[in-house]
Amino acid sequence: MVIHPRVQALAETFLHNVDGEAPGMVQGLYLTGSVALHDFRLHASDVDFVVVLAHRPTKSDNDALRRAHARTRAHTPRPQFNGIHVTWDDLGEDPASCGPVPSVLGGRFKAKAAADVNPVTWHVLAERGVTIRGPLPVELDVWDEPESLRAWSLGNLDEHWRRWRAKAGRLVTPRGLAALGSLAPSWSVLSVSRLHFTLRTCEITSKSGAGAYALHAFPEKWHRIVNECLRVRRGSTLPSLYESALARRRAALDYIEMVLDDALSPSLA
């Protein structure tokens, strides 16, 4: 697979930095997310990773990882390099039993976090992970239970996205104001569409794939906001399909509420 040169350079920069800090600690580096799903967009995407460590990290190991990521971020601030640090044994088990691990979220290192420790990460790694260092994913014993994707997606919609929609619905808040931009509506509309797709299929698709799915899955009244979000995702220079940022924000919030209600209805849930 050919990956974007900026992504390749970012991954190699991290390996150079971490090998300098702790030789032999990082045995595997795999890219997941939009890179693995063939939907990486330089203007909108992060680079999601799974780092495999030789052993469960000590405090000094975490300090070395923190320094390596800080140096990497200083060298290449964009795109953000976000992901988790696990062991080979962790990948063979249900992520629910893994617990919090050293992670990078929003470009910042955290010694313990669990946001990306979930069946989606494990599934994308097993099926489509891009190898930068280590054996190919097909050679690994990665835990992958399709039905768990559905259960996790349902919980994520019900817990995370219900709260996100409620907060974004209040205009004079950081999240409400962010929704006046173009990236936040696009990211949120396509993200909930991805989760709806997984509930229907027990598979994973990209954000762009989710937009194409939504155009077939939902009535025509929702096509305008989906096409607008796909326009933003693609970095198109064509004008917005909405006359104002407020109108687009309202349409995105209404769409998200519709998808949540549909996904959590007895017929789908």
Summary of the structure (lengths in Angstrom):
residues: 269
radius of gyration: 18.9
end to end distance: 35.7
largest distance: 55.8
contacts: 875
relative contact order: 0.11
helix: 55%
strand: 13%
